Amino acid sequence: MSGKKYFPNNWQKWKDAPEDLFMPHTFDEIMDFKIAAWELPSNIACVIRESNITTKKVKEYVYQRTYAAERKVQQLLKKEGIEFTVCTSEQINFVSPLDPNDVDNNDDSYDFFNE
C-alpha cells in the first residue's frame, strides 16, 4: 500500500439521492455561468490566444503586465494569417481578418451568442 491517505468516495450517496434535491437549470443559466462569468487570477492582467487560420495551431500567451500584452497585440495585428482572442478581467475581444459575412454556414459549429 502506498503512503497516500485514503479519502472515502461518497458517489453512491449522490447517485441514490432523489431528483427533487437537485435544482434544474436552463441552457441560458449554464451559458451565463460558464461562458459569461470568466475569472482571471489577480496576478494575471491578460491572456492572448493566437490561432493560425490555415493550420489551426493555437498559441497562448499570459501576461502579468498590461503594457507587455499591448505590445503583443501590436505585433499580432501586423502578422498575416492569424486571428486572436484577448481576455482581460473586464472583457473578451476577438480579432480576425476574416469577414463574418463570408463564413460558410454549412459547418458544424454553432454561434451561441448570435441566435
SULWO-V914647 format. One record per pair of residues at least 24 apart in sequence whose C-alpha atoms are under 8 Angstrom apart, sorted by the first residue. I is the first residue (numbers start at 1). J is the second residue. Records with the same first field share a line. If there is no record, write none. Layout:
# SULWO-V914647
I = J + J
This chain:
# SULWO-V914647
38 = 89
39 = 89
40 = 88 + 89
45 = 88 + 89
46 = 86 + 87 + 88 + 89
47 = 86 + 87 + 88
48 = 84 + 85 + 86 + 87
49 = 84 + 85 + 86
50 = 82 + 83 + 84 + 85
51 = 82 + 83 + 84
52 = 81 + 82 + 83
53 = 81 + 82 + 83
54 = 81
